[in-house]
Amino acid sequence: MLMCPATWLLENFMAPIRTLIASGFVVTFAGCAAAPEGHSPGRDLGLLWVKHAAEYAAVSTQVYGIAEQALPGFIEDTSWSAMPGQSDAAHLPTAIIFDVDETTVGHVDFQIEYERPFANWKLDSWNSNTVATPIPGVRQFAQAAQRAGVTLFFLTNRPCQPIAGNDDPCPQKQTTLDDLIEAGIATDADHVMLSGERPEWSREKLVRRELIARSHRIIMLIGDDLSDFIPCVRKKAAAPCTESATAASRRQSIELFRNYWGNGWYILPNPMHGSWTSLR
C-alpha cells in the first residue's frame, strides 16, 4: 500500500523531525494535504449549542416572554399592524403568523442524527415517528394569545409531496398538525399553510401572509429566518420575487425594517440551517 511521504516520515523519522522543528525549521510536504473532513454533527457548534446550551433556552424564552408582554398593547391599538403595507384593518380580527420549524417545534435531534445529504422526505419521516419538541416559551405564549382571542396561523415551507401508498395529496400537512398539537398548541388544517399546498404558494411566504392580511389584522410575525418577515431575501428567487437576494441586500433589509424588530417582529435563534446558508 502506498503511503503519503509525510506519514512515512512521521512514522519512521519522528525524532529527527522534532529536532528540526525545535531548531526553527518548518517542514512542509507539497501535494500531501490532509483529506478534507466531511460534516461532523458531533462537532458542529451550532447544533451542540441548540442541543445543550442553557443560553439557547434562555434566548427563546426571552423572545416569547417579550412578545407576551407586548401582546395586550398590540391588541388594543387597532391602528397597529406588523404587516408592512397593511392599512384600514382596524375592523378585522387579530392574528399572529408563526413559522413552524425552529420557531414552534425544534429539530436539533434530527439535525444531529440524519444521514446526509438532506431530503424533505427524511425530515417528514422523522417527524412522523417522533413526538414534537416545543421551542422553549412557545406553548405559554401561544396559549396566552389564544386566550386573548387572537387567531394563530402557521406558515411552513415543509412541501406538499405525494407519498407512495397514501392517497392524501399533501400528507405532510397532517404531520405538521400533529407536531403542533404535540407541542401543546391547538390548531386545525385551516390555519396551517404549507409550501405548494396551492399552486401560488411557493417558498416565498409573502403570498400567504398577504392572503391572511385580507381577513385579519396581523399584530405579530414570529420566525427564525429572515424570509419569515421580509420578502425576496433568498439567493434563489421564488415567485412573486424575480431577483436573487445578496448578502448585502439582506443586511440592507434589516436596516429598512429596523423599527419592527422586537416591536411586532420576533426572531428566534437558528444557527443550524436557513436561507442564510447560501449567502454567507
Residue pairs with C-beta under 8 A, 6 or more apart in sequence:
4 29
4 32
5 29
5 32
6 29
6 32
9 17
9 29
10 17
17 27
20 27
21 27
38 116
39 116
41 47
41 111
41 112
41 113
42 48
42 112
44 112
44 272
45 271
46 271
46 272
47 108
47 111
47 112
47 272
49 55
49 56
49 271
50 56
50 106
50 108
50 111
50 269
50 270
50 271
50 272
51 108
51 109
51 112
56 136
56 269
57 136
59 268
59 269
60 135
60 136
60 137
60 138
60 268
60 269
61 136
61 137
62 137
63 137
63 222
63 266
63 267
63 268
64 135
64 136
64 137
64 138
64 140
64 141
64 266
65 137
65 141
66 262
66 266
67 141
67 220
67 222
67 266
68 140
68 141
68 144
68 145
70 220
70 263
70 264
71 144
71 145
71 148
71 150
71 219
71 220
72 148
73 80
74 80
74 82
74 94
74 219
74 220
74 264
75 94
75 148
75 149
75 150
75 219
78 89
78 90
78 217
79 90
80 217
80 219
80 264
81 87
81 89
81 213
81 217
81 218
81 219
81 264
82 218
82 219
82 220
82 221
82 260
82 264
82 265
83 209
83 213
83 218
83 221
84 257
84 260
86 213
86 217
86 218
89 213
89 216
89 217
89 218
90 217
92 215
92 216
92 217
93 149
93 151
93 215
93 216
93 217
94 149
94 150
94 151
94 216
94 217
94 218
94 219
95 150
95 151
95 152
95 153
95 212
95 216
95 217
95 218
95 219
96 145
96 150
96 151
96 152
96 153
96 218
96 219
96 220
96 221
96 222
97 153
97 154
97 155
97 209
97 212
97 218
97 220
97 221
97 222
98 104
98 142
98 152
98 153
98 154
98 155
98 222
98 223
99 154
99 155
99 156
99 222
99 223
99 224
99 225
99 228
100 154
100 155
100 156
100 158
100 176
100 179
100 180
100 192
101 107
101 156
101 158
101 224
102 135
102 224
102 268
102 270
102 272
102 273
103 135
103 138
103 222
103 223
103 224
103 228
103 268
104 134
104 135
104 138
104 142
104 154
104 179
104 180
104 183
104 185
105 132
105 133
105 134
105 135
105 179
105 180
105 182
105 183
106 133
106 134
106 135
107 123
107 126
107 127
107 272
108 272
109 130
109 133
110 122
110 123
110 126
110 127
110 130
111 272
111 273
113 126
114 122
114 123
114 126
115 122
118 273
120 158
120 159
120 161
121 161
121 163
123 158
124 158
124 161
124 171
124 172
124 175
127 175
127 176
127 178
127 179
128 175
128 178
131 182
132 178
132 179
132 180
132 182
132 183
133 183
134 183
134 184
134 185
135 183
135 268
138 183
138 185
139 183
139 184
139 185
142 152
142 184
142 185
143 184
143 185
145 152
146 152
146 186
150 219
151 191
151 216
152 185
152 187
152 191
153 191
153 192
153 193
153 212
153 216
154 176
154 180
154 187
154 191
154 192
154 193
155 193
155 205
155 208
155 209
155 228
156 176
156 192
156 193
156 194
156 195
157 194
157 195
157 203
157 205
158 172
158 175
158 176
158 194
158 195
159 172
159 194
159 195
159 196
160 169
160 170
160 172
160 173
160 194
160 195
160 196
160 197
161 170
161 172
161 196
162 169
162 171
163 171
168 174
170 194
170 196
170 197
172 194
173 189
173 192
173 194
173 197
176 192
176 194
177 187
177 188
177 189
177 192
180 187
180 192
181 187
193 201
193 208
194 201
195 201
195 202
195 203
196 202
200 207
200 239
201 207
201 208
202 238
202 239
203 227
203 234
203 238
204 227
204 231
204 232
204 234
204 237
204 238
204 239
204 240
204 241
205 227
205 228
205 231
206 231
206 232
206 240
206 241
207 239
207 240
209 218
209 221
212 218
219 264
220 264
220 265
220 266
221 228
221 229
221 260
221 264
221 265
221 266
222 228
222 265
222 266
222 267
222 268
223 229
223 267
223 268
224 267
224 268
224 269
224 270
224 274
225 270
225 274
225 275
225 276
226 233
226 250
226 253
226 254
226 274
226 275
226 276
227 233
227 234
227 275
228 267
229 257
229 260
229 265
229 267
230 253
230 257
231 241
232 241
232 243
232 245
233 245
233 249
233 250
233 253
233 275
234 241
234 244
234 245
234 275
234 278
235 244
235 245
235 246
235 275
235 278
235 279
236 244
236 278
237 243
237 244
237 245
245 279
246 279
247 279
247 280
250 276
250 279
254 261
257 265
261 267
